[in-house]
Protein backbone atom coordinates (compact mmCIF):
# COMPACT_ATOMS: atom_id res chain seq x y z
CA UNK A 1 0.00 0.00 0.00
CA UNK A 2 1.36 3.43 -0.94
CA UNK A 3 2.52 5.54 2.01
CA UNK A 4 2.71 2.60 4.41
CA UNK A 5 5.47 0.85 6.30
CA UNK A 6 5.62 -2.48 8.10
CA UNK A 7 5.93 -2.55 11.87
CA UNK A 8 7.81 -5.17 13.87
CA UNK A 9 4.96 -7.67 13.48
CA UNK A 10 4.83 -7.25 9.69
CA UNK A 11 1.56 -5.30 9.78
CA UNK A 12 0.94 -2.22 7.61
CA UNK A 13 0.94 1.20 9.23
CA UNK A 14 -0.02 4.34 7.29
CA UNK A 15 3.10 6.50 7.49
CA UNK A 16 6.01 7.50 5.28
CA UNK A 17 8.27 8.15 8.26
CA UNK A 18 10.93 5.58 9.05
CA UNK A 19 11.57 7.39 12.35
CA UNK A 20 7.91 7.04 13.31
CA UNK A 21 7.93 3.27 12.74
CA UNK A 22 11.25 2.99 14.56
CA UNK A 23 9.76 4.73 17.63
CA UNK A 24 6.70 2.45 17.52
CA UNK A 25 8.91 -0.65 17.33
CA UNK A 26 11.06 0.63 20.20
CA UNK A 27 7.90 1.09 22.24
CA UNK A 28 6.87 -2.49 21.51
CA UNK A 29 10.20 -3.70 22.87
CA UNK A 30 9.96 -1.50 25.97
CA UNK A 31 6.49 -2.80 26.79
CA UNK A 32 7.35 -6.47 26.34
CA UNK A 33 10.68 -6.23 28.15
CA UNK A 34 9.28 -4.06 30.98
CA UNK A 35 11.72 -1.31 30.07
CA UNK A 36 11.76 2.13 31.69
CA UNK A 37 11.69 4.01 28.38
CA UNK A 38 8.11 3.38 27.30
CA UNK A 39 7.81 7.14 26.77
CA UNK A 40 9.63 6.54 23.47
CA UNK A 41 6.15 6.19 21.93
CA UNK A 42 5.73 9.97 22.30
CA UNK A 43 8.44 10.40 19.67
CA UNK A 44 6.36 8.61 17.02
CA UNK A 45 3.69 11.33 16.57
CA UNK A 46 6.46 13.96 16.46
CA UNK A 47 7.87 12.26 13.37
CA UNK A 48 4.39 11.77 11.85
CA UNK A 49 1.55 13.71 13.52
CA UNK A 50 -0.98 12.02 11.21
CA UNK A 51 -0.10 8.38 12.00
CA UNK A 52 -3.14 6.79 13.65
CA UNK A 53 -1.18 3.98 15.35
CA UNK A 54 1.42 6.40 16.73
CA UNK A 55 -1.29 8.64 18.17
CA UNK A 56 -3.49 5.93 19.69
CA UNK A 57 -0.52 4.21 21.34
CA UNK A 58 0.62 7.57 22.73
CA UNK A 59 -2.90 8.20 24.05
CA UNK A 60 -2.93 4.83 25.79
CA UNK A 61 0.49 5.49 27.32
CA UNK A 62 -0.69 8.82 28.79
CA UNK A 63 -4.30 7.98 29.67
CA UNK A 64 -3.57 7.49 33.39
CA UNK A 65 -0.76 9.95 34.00
CA UNK A 66 -1.86 12.87 31.80
CA UNK A 67 -5.48 12.45 30.57
CA UNK A 68 -5.80 15.91 28.97
CA UNK A 69 -2.68 15.36 26.88
CA UNK A 70 -3.85 11.85 26.01
CA UNK A 71 -7.04 13.39 24.63
CA UNK A 72 -5.03 15.44 22.14
CA UNK A 73 -3.43 12.28 20.74
CA UNK A 74 -6.82 10.57 20.72
CA UNK A 75 -8.33 13.38 18.68
CA UNK A 76 -5.40 13.26 16.26
CA UNK A 77 -5.94 9.51 15.77
CA UNK A 78 -9.68 9.98 15.19
CA UNK A 79 -9.11 12.70 12.61
CA UNK A 80 -7.14 10.35 10.33
CA UNK A 81 -8.97 7.09 11.04
CA UNK A 82 -10.51 6.83 7.55
CA UNK A 83 -7.03 6.78 6.00
CA UNK A 84 -5.70 4.17 8.46
CA UNK A 85 -4.88 0.55 7.60
CA UNK A 86 -7.13 -2.27 8.82
CA UNK A 87 -4.56 -3.14 11.49
CA UNK A 88 -4.48 0.43 12.80
CA UNK A 89 -8.27 0.56 12.88
CA UNK A 90 -8.39 -2.65 14.92
CA UNK A 91 -5.78 -1.30 17.37
CA UNK A 92 -7.68 2.00 17.61
CA UNK A 93 -11.00 0.25 18.27
CA UNK A 94 -9.57 -1.93 21.07
CA UNK A 95 -7.63 0.89 22.77
CA UNK A 96 -10.29 3.61 22.60
CA UNK A 97 -12.76 1.24 24.24
CA UNK A 98 -10.19 0.11 26.81
CA UNK A 99 -9.55 3.68 28.01
CA UNK A 100 -13.25 4.59 28.03
CA UNK A 101 -14.32 5.48 31.62
CA UNK A 102 -17.56 3.49 31.37
CA UNK A 103 -16.21 0.43 29.58
CA UNK A 104 -17.57 -3.07 30.07
CA UNK A 105 -14.54 -5.26 30.82
CA UNK A 106 -16.00 -8.27 29.00
CA UNK A 107 -16.44 -6.20 25.84
CA UNK A 108 -12.90 -4.84 26.16
CA UNK A 109 -11.53 -8.41 26.33
CA UNK A 110 -13.71 -9.47 23.39
CA UNK A 111 -12.35 -6.63 21.24
CA UNK A 112 -8.84 -7.86 21.96
CA UNK A 113 -9.84 -11.42 21.05
CA UNK A 114 -11.08 -10.04 17.73
CA UNK A 115 -7.86 -8.08 17.16
CA UNK A 116 -5.69 -11.09 18.00
CA UNK A 117 -7.74 -13.29 15.68
CA UNK A 118 -6.96 -11.02 12.73
CA UNK A 119 -3.47 -9.91 13.79
CA UNK A 120 -2.04 -12.72 15.92
CA UNK A 121 1.56 -11.52 15.83
CA UNK A 122 0.79 -8.31 17.73
CA UNK A 123 2.19 -9.28 21.13
CA UNK A 124 1.80 -5.78 22.60
CA UNK A 125 -1.97 -6.00 22.11
CA UNK A 126 -1.81 -9.45 23.71
CA UNK A 127 0.09 -7.96 26.64
CA UNK A 128 -2.48 -5.17 26.94
CA UNK A 129 -5.28 -7.74 27.03
CA UNK A 130 -3.46 -9.86 29.61
CA UNK A 131 -3.00 -6.83 31.86
CA UNK A 132 -6.74 -6.17 31.61
CA UNK A 133 -7.49 -9.79 32.52
CA UNK A 134 -5.17 -9.48 35.51
CA UNK A 135 -6.97 -6.43 36.84
CA UNK A 136 -10.40 -8.02 36.49
CA UNK A 137 -9.23 -11.26 38.11
CA UNK A 138 -9.67 -13.53 35.06
CA UNK A 139 -6.54 -15.62 34.52
CA UNK A 140 -8.66 -18.12 32.56
CA UNK A 141 -9.29 -15.50 29.86
CA UNK A 142 -5.63 -14.51 29.95
CA UNK A 143 -4.57 -18.09 29.26
CA UNK A 144 -7.12 -18.42 26.45
CA UNK A 145 -5.77 -15.29 24.78
CA UNK A 146 -2.20 -16.62 24.76
CA UNK A 147 -3.22 -20.04 23.51
CA UNK A 148 -5.15 -18.37 20.69
CA UNK A 149 -2.00 -16.86 19.14
CA UNK A 150 0.75 -19.21 20.37
CA UNK A 151 0.97 -21.20 17.10
CA UNK A 152 1.78 -17.99 15.18
CA UNK A 153 4.46 -16.91 17.69
CA UNK A 154 6.23 -20.11 18.68
CA UNK A 155 9.68 -18.59 18.09
CA UNK A 156 9.04 -15.50 20.26
CA UNK A 157 10.41 -15.61 23.82
CA UNK A 158 7.89 -13.04 25.04
CA UNK A 159 4.94 -15.32 24.27
CA UNK A 160 6.30 -18.01 26.60
CA UNK A 161 6.74 -15.57 29.49
CA UNK A 162 3.11 -14.51 29.04
CA UNK A 163 2.04 -18.16 28.80
CA UNK A 164 3.98 -19.03 31.95
CA UNK A 165 2.34 -16.31 34.04
CA UNK A 166 -1.16 -17.24 32.87
CA UNK A 167 -0.50 -20.89 33.70
CA UNK A 168 0.83 -20.22 37.18
CA UNK A 169 -2.17 -17.99 37.97
CA UNK A 170 -4.32 -20.97 36.99
CA UNK A 171 -2.35 -23.16 39.40
CA UNK A 172 -0.65 -25.16 36.62
CA UNK A 173 2.84 -24.89 38.08
CA UNK A 174 4.53 -27.69 36.17
CA UNK A 175 3.39 -26.33 32.81
CA UNK A 176 4.29 -22.78 33.92
CA UNK A 177 7.84 -23.87 34.68
CA UNK A 178 8.17 -25.51 31.27
CA UNK A 179 6.90 -22.39 29.52
CA UNK A 180 9.29 -20.12 31.42
CA UNK A 181 12.23 -22.37 30.59
CA UNK A 182 11.19 -22.34 26.93
CA UNK A 183 11.42 -18.54 27.04
CA UNK A 184 14.96 -18.81 28.43
CA UNK A 185 16.02 -21.04 25.57
CA UNK A 186 15.28 -18.10 23.28
CA UNK A 187 16.26 -15.19 25.57
CA UNK A 188 17.66 -15.61 29.07
CA UNK A 189 17.07 -11.91 29.84
CA UNK A 190 13.27 -11.90 29.50
CA UNK A 191 12.30 -10.39 32.89
CA UNK A 192 8.68 -11.60 32.77
CA UNK A 193 9.81 -15.17 32.22
CA UNK A 194 12.38 -14.81 35.03
CA UNK A 195 9.60 -13.48 37.25
CA UNK A 196 7.26 -16.35 36.32
CA UNK A 197 9.87 -18.99 37.12
CA UNK A 198 10.56 -17.33 40.47
CA UNK A 199 6.82 -17.53 41.21
CA UNK A 200 6.91 -21.28 40.58
CA UNK A 201 10.03 -21.87 42.70
CA UNK A 202 8.62 -19.76 45.52
CA UNK A 203 5.25 -21.51 45.45
CA UNK A 204 7.03 -24.87 45.65
CA UNK A 205 9.12 -23.59 48.59
CA UNK A 206 12.38 -23.91 46.64
CA UNK A 207 13.49 -20.67 48.29
CA UNK A 208 17.27 -20.98 48.04
CA UNK A 209 17.05 -22.03 44.39
CA UNK A 210 14.76 -19.05 43.69
CA UNK A 211 17.14 -16.56 45.34
CA UNK A 212 20.17 -17.92 43.49
CA UNK A 213 18.30 -17.84 40.18
CA UNK A 214 17.02 -14.29 40.65
CA UNK A 215 20.37 -12.93 41.85
CA UNK A 216 22.01 -14.40 38.76
CA UNK A 217 19.25 -12.90 36.59
CA UNK A 218 19.51 -9.48 38.30
CA UNK A 219 22.53 -8.61 36.13
CA UNK A 220 20.04 -7.82 33.35
CA UNK A 221 17.64 -5.70 35.43
CA UNK A 222 19.20 -2.22 35.31
CA UNK A 223 17.00 -1.09 32.39
CA UNK A 224 13.75 -2.39 33.89
CA UNK A 225 10.84 -0.17 34.91
CA UNK A 226 10.53 0.78 38.57
CA UNK A 227 7.77 -1.77 39.01
CA UNK A 228 9.52 -4.73 37.42
CA UNK A 229 12.88 -3.95 39.03
CA UNK A 230 11.51 -3.61 42.56
CA UNK A 231 8.98 -6.40 42.09
CA UNK A 232 11.67 -8.90 41.12
CA UNK A 233 13.62 -7.87 44.23
CA UNK A 234 10.39 -8.12 46.26
CA UNK A 235 10.29 -11.79 45.27
CA UNK A 236 13.87 -12.24 46.43
CA UNK A 237 13.05 -10.62 49.78
CA UNK A 238 10.00 -12.88 50.19
CA UNK A 239 12.07 -15.97 49.51
CA UNK A 240 14.51 -14.85 52.21
CA UNK A 241 11.61 -14.18 54.56
CA UNK A 242 9.72 -17.41 53.89
CA UNK A 243 12.88 -19.50 53.92
CA UNK A 244 13.90 -18.07 57.31
CA UNK A 245 17.07 -16.41 56.07
CA UNK A 246 18.52 -13.89 58.56
CA UNK A 247 16.34 -10.75 58.63
CA UNK A 248 19.35 -8.61 57.71
CA UNK A 249 19.06 -10.07 54.19
CA UNK A 250 15.45 -8.92 53.93
CA UNK A 251 16.35 -5.46 55.24
CA UNK A 252 19.23 -5.24 52.78
CA UNK A 253 16.97 -6.00 49.81
CA UNK A 254 14.41 -3.46 51.01
CA UNK A 255 17.00 -0.71 51.49
CA UNK A 256 19.33 -1.31 48.54
CA UNK A 257 17.08 -2.84 45.89
CA UNK A 258 13.58 -1.48 46.54
CA UNK A 259 13.76 1.83 48.42
CA UNK A 260 16.97 2.91 46.69
CA UNK A 261 15.13 2.85 43.35
CA UNK A 262 13.54 6.16 44.41
CA UNK A 263 16.94 7.84 43.98
CA UNK A 264 16.77 7.41 40.21
CA UNK A 265 15.61 10.47 38.29
CA UNK A 266 13.07 8.48 36.26
CA UNK A 267 11.74 6.36 39.14
CA UNK A 268 7.97 5.82 39.35
CA UNK A 269 7.35 6.23 43.07
CA UNK A 270 3.94 4.52 43.22
CA UNK A 271 5.42 1.38 41.64
CA UNK A 272 8.14 1.32 44.29
CA UNK A 273 5.69 1.94 47.14
CA UNK A 274 3.53 -1.00 46.05
CA UNK A 275 6.40 -3.44 46.46
CA UNK A 276 7.75 -1.74 49.59
CA UNK A 277 4.46 -1.77 51.51
CA UNK A 278 3.67 -5.29 50.29
CA UNK A 279 6.93 -6.51 51.81
CA UNK A 280 6.44 -4.63 55.08
CA UNK A 281 2.99 -6.18 55.59
CA UNK A 282 4.59 -9.64 55.33
CA UNK A 283 7.19 -8.64 57.89
CA UNK A 284 4.50 -7.20 60.16
CA UNK A 285 2.39 -10.38 60.09
CA UNK A 286 5.46 -12.33 61.14
CA UNK A 287 6.03 -10.04 64.13
CA UNK A 288 9.35 -8.75 62.80
CA UNK A 289 8.45 -5.14 61.95
CA UNK A 290 10.68 -3.79 64.75
CA UNK A 291 13.69 -4.98 62.75
CA UNK A 292 12.74 -2.38 60.16
CA UNK A 293 12.83 0.43 62.73
CA UNK A 294 11.08 3.51 61.30
CA UNK A 295 10.80 2.36 57.69
CA UNK A 296 7.05 1.71 57.87
CA UNK A 297 6.48 5.15 59.42
CA UNK A 298 8.54 6.81 56.67
CA UNK A 299 6.70 4.92 53.93
CA UNK A 300 3.29 5.71 55.44
CA UNK A 301 4.28 9.39 55.49
CA UNK A 302 4.66 9.32 51.71
CA UNK A 303 1.42 7.38 51.31
CA UNK A 304 -0.56 10.13 53.06
CA UNK A 305 -0.23 12.08 49.79
CA UNK A 306 -3.46 11.58 47.76
CA UNK A 307 -1.43 11.72 44.55
CA UNK A 308 -0.66 8.04 45.20
CA UNK A 309 -4.29 7.07 45.82
CA UNK A 310 -6.70 5.47 43.34
CA UNK A 311 -3.96 4.36 40.97
CA UNK A 312 -4.37 0.66 41.80
CA UNK A 313 -6.76 -1.11 44.15
CA UNK A 314 -3.97 -3.32 45.47
CA UNK A 315 -1.86 -0.30 46.43
CA UNK A 316 -4.88 1.42 48.00
CA UNK A 317 -5.59 -1.60 50.19
CA UNK A 318 -2.00 -1.87 51.38
CA UNK A 319 -1.94 1.90 51.95
CA UNK A 320 -5.02 1.64 54.19
CA UNK A 321 -3.22 -0.89 56.36
CA UNK A 322 -0.03 1.20 56.52
CA UNK A 323 -1.88 4.42 57.37
CA UNK A 324 -4.04 2.77 60.06
CA UNK A 325 -1.08 0.89 61.51
CA UNK A 326 0.99 4.06 61.91
CA UNK A 327 -1.82 6.15 63.39
CA UNK A 328 -2.68 8.16 60.26
CA UNK A 329 -6.36 7.39 60.86
CA UNK A 330 -7.87 10.54 59.36
CA UNK A 331 -5.96 9.96 56.12
CA UNK A 332 -6.98 6.29 56.09
CA UNK A 333 -10.62 7.26 56.57
CA UNK A 334 -10.33 9.81 53.78
CA UNK A 335 -8.97 7.13 51.45
CA UNK A 336 -11.74 4.73 52.45
CA UNK A 337 -14.38 7.37 51.80
CA UNK A 338 -12.89 8.03 48.38
CA UNK A 339 -12.94 4.32 47.49
CA UNK A 340 -16.60 4.04 48.50
CA UNK A 341 -17.41 7.10 46.37
CA UNK A 342 -15.62 5.65 43.36
CA UNK A 343 -17.51 2.38 43.64
CA UNK A 344 -20.84 4.22 43.85
CA UNK A 345 -20.12 5.78 40.45
CA UNK A 346 -19.45 2.43 38.76
CA UNK A 347 -21.98 0.43 36.77
CA UNK A 348 -24.07 -2.05 38.77
CA UNK A 349 -22.10 -4.91 37.24
CA UNK A 350 -18.76 -3.37 38.23
CA UNK A 351 -20.04 -2.47 41.71
CA UNK A 352 -20.91 -6.11 42.37
CA UNK A 353 -17.50 -7.19 41.10
CA UNK A 354 -15.62 -4.71 43.32
CA UNK A 355 -17.62 -5.43 46.48
CA UNK A 356 -15.02 -7.96 47.61
CA UNK A 357 -12.29 -5.39 47.07
CA UNK A 358 -14.16 -2.91 49.26
CA UNK A 359 -14.68 -5.54 51.98
CA UNK A 360 -10.97 -6.29 52.04
CA UNK A 361 -10.17 -2.57 52.13
CA UNK A 362 -12.39 -2.04 55.18
CA UNK A 363 -10.93 -5.13 56.86
CA UNK A 364 -7.32 -4.02 56.34
CA UNK A 365 -8.15 -0.62 57.82
CA UNK A 366 -9.51 -2.30 60.96
CA UNK A 367 -6.61 -4.77 61.04
CA UNK A 368 -4.16 -1.88 60.96
CA UNK A 369 -5.99 -0.30 63.92
CA UNK A 370 -5.88 -3.58 65.84
CA UNK A 371 -9.65 -4.06 65.67
CA UNK A 372 -9.44 -7.74 64.74
CA UNK A 373 -13.05 -8.61 65.61
CA UNK A 374 -14.47 -6.03 63.19
CA UNK A 375 -12.00 -7.03 60.48
CA UNK A 376 -12.97 -10.69 60.79
CA UNK A 377 -16.67 -9.86 60.60
CA UNK A 378 -16.06 -7.99 57.37
CA UNK A 379 -14.16 -10.90 55.80
CA UNK A 380 -16.69 -13.55 56.85
CA UNK A 381 -16.23 -17.09 58.06
CA UNK A 382 -15.02 -18.64 54.80
CA UNK A 383 -12.44 -16.09 53.67
CA UNK A 384 -9.97 -17.22 51.00
CA UNK A 385 -7.66 -14.61 49.52
CA UNK A 386 -7.60 -16.29 46.11
CA UNK A 387 -11.20 -15.12 45.63
CA UNK A 388 -10.02 -11.48 45.72
CA UNK A 389 -8.06 -11.38 42.46
CA UNK A 390 -10.25 -8.47 41.40
CA UNK A 391 -7.99 -6.09 43.38
CA UNK A 392 -5.32 -6.68 40.72
CA UNK A 393 -2.95 -8.97 42.58
CA UNK A 394 -1.28 -12.30 41.82
CA UNK A 395 -1.79 -15.38 43.96
CA UNK A 396 1.61 -14.68 45.52
CA UNK A 397 0.59 -11.12 46.39
CA UNK A 398 -2.75 -12.32 47.77
CA UNK A 399 -1.22 -14.97 50.06
CA UNK A 400 -0.44 -12.38 52.72
CA UNK A 401 -4.15 -11.72 53.24
CA UNK A 402 -4.66 -15.38 54.17
CA UNK A 403 -1.84 -14.94 56.68
CA UNK A 404 -3.51 -11.80 58.03
CA UNK A 405 -6.83 -13.62 58.41
CA UNK A 406 -5.26 -16.60 60.19
CA UNK A 407 -3.29 -14.30 62.50
CA UNK A 408 -6.47 -12.43 63.43
CA UNK A 409 -8.24 -15.72 64.19
CA UNK A 410 -5.40 -16.64 66.54
CA UNK A 411 -5.36 -13.16 68.10
CA UNK A 412 -9.06 -13.54 68.92
CA UNK A 413 -8.69 -17.08 70.32
CA UNK A 414 -10.40 -18.87 67.41
CA UNK A 415 -7.86 -21.67 67.25
CA UNK A 416 -10.01 -24.37 65.62
CA UNK A 417 -10.99 -22.11 62.71
CA UNK A 418 -7.35 -21.11 62.36
CA UNK A 419 -6.26 -24.76 62.23
CA UNK A 420 -8.70 -25.49 59.41
CA UNK A 421 -7.42 -22.48 57.45
CA UNK A 422 -3.75 -23.34 58.05
CA UNK A 423 -4.21 -26.94 56.97
CA UNK A 424 -5.77 -25.75 53.71
CA UNK A 425 -2.67 -23.66 53.08
CA UNK A 426 -0.33 -26.52 54.01
CA UNK A 427 -1.93 -28.75 51.38
CA UNK A 428 -0.60 -26.27 48.82
CA UNK A 429 2.69 -25.28 50.47
CA UNK A 430 3.81 -27.89 52.97
CA UNK A 431 7.37 -26.56 52.93
CA UNK A 432 6.52 -23.10 54.34
CA UNK A 433 7.94 -22.77 57.90
CA UNK A 434 5.69 -19.84 58.86
CA UNK A 435 2.55 -21.91 58.31
CA UNK A 436 3.90 -24.57 60.66
CA UNK A 437 4.63 -21.88 63.26
CA UNK A 438 1.04 -20.67 62.95
CA UNK A 439 -0.14 -24.25 63.43
CA UNK A 440 2.09 -24.60 66.48
CA UNK A 441 0.57 -21.45 67.93
CA UNK A 442 -2.98 -22.68 67.26
CA UNK A 443 -2.39 -26.04 68.95
CA UNK A 444 -0.69 -24.29 71.87
CA UNK A 445 -3.83 -22.20 72.40
CA UNK A 446 -5.77 -25.47 72.68
CA UNK A 447 -3.08 -27.03 74.89
CA UNK A 448 -2.74 -29.94 72.49
CA UNK A 449 0.39 -32.10 72.04
CA UNK A 450 0.42 -31.54 68.26
CA UNK A 451 1.96 -28.13 69.04
CA UNK A 452 5.41 -29.60 69.61
CA UNK A 453 5.22 -31.64 66.38
CA UNK A 454 4.29 -28.55 64.36
CA UNK A 455 7.07 -26.56 66.03
CA UNK A 456 9.68 -29.20 65.27
CA UNK A 457 8.55 -29.30 61.65
CA UNK A 458 8.84 -25.51 61.37
CA UNK A 459 12.35 -25.47 62.84
CA UNK A 460 13.50 -28.35 60.66
CA UNK A 461 12.36 -26.49 57.56
CA UNK A 462 14.02 -23.26 58.73
CA UNK A 463 17.40 -24.94 58.89
CA UNK A 464 16.93 -26.58 55.49
CA UNK A 465 16.80 -23.53 53.24
CA UNK A 466 19.58 -21.05 54.07
Number of C-alpha atoms within 10 A of each C-alpha: 8 7 10 18 18 14 17 16 14 11 16 18 24 25 24 15 15 16 16 26 28 18 22 25 19 18 24 24 18 21 18 22 20 21 22 20 16 21 16 18 27 21 20 28 25 15 19 19 17 22 27 31 27 29 30 29 26 28 28 21 18 18 18 12 11 11 13 13 13 21 18 15 25 22 15 20 27 18 12 15 18 11 13 22 19 17 18 22 21 19 22 23 16 23 22 17 17 22 14 11 8 12 15 14 17 12 13 21 22 15 20 24 23 13 20 22 13 14 21 21 21 21 23 17 20 24 19 18 25 26 16 21 24 22 19 20 22 19 24 14 20 26 21 15 26 25 14 14 21 17 11 13 16 13 13 16 24 26 26 28 28 26 26 34 29 27 22 23 24 16 15 14 21 12 15 27 23 15 23 29 21 21 27 19 9 14 14 16 17 22 26 23 30 23 22 28 26 25 26 24 19 24 22 16 21 17 28 19 14 25 21 12 16 20 13 10 17 16 9 14 18 11 14 18 24 25 24 22 25 26 22 26 25 24 24 27 24 22 26 23 22 22 24 22 19 11 15 12 14 23 18 13 20 24 15 11 20 26 19 14 22 17 9 10 7 12 16 15 17 20 23 25 25 21 26 22 21 23 22 21 21 21 21 16 17 17 10 14 16 11 14 18 10 10 19 20 17 11 19 22 14 16 25 20 10 12 10 18 19 15 14 16 20 21 23 22 26 23 29 31 25 30 27 22 22 16 14 19 18 12 18 25 16 13 22 19 11 14 20 14 11 12 18 12 11 15 13 11 10 17 16 12 17 18 15 18 23 20 16 20 28 23 25 29 26 21 23 22 20 15 14 22 15 14 23 22 11 19 19 11 9 8 16 17 19 18 13 23 22 21 25 22 20 20 19 15 18 20 16 18 20 17 21 21 25 26 21 21 21 21 14 11 14 16 22 15 15 22 20 12 20 20 15 13 17 15 9 11 15 17 23 24 26 20 21 24 20 24 29 23 21 28 22 17 15 14 10 11 11 14 21 15 13 22 21 15 18 22 15 12 20 18 12 12 18 12
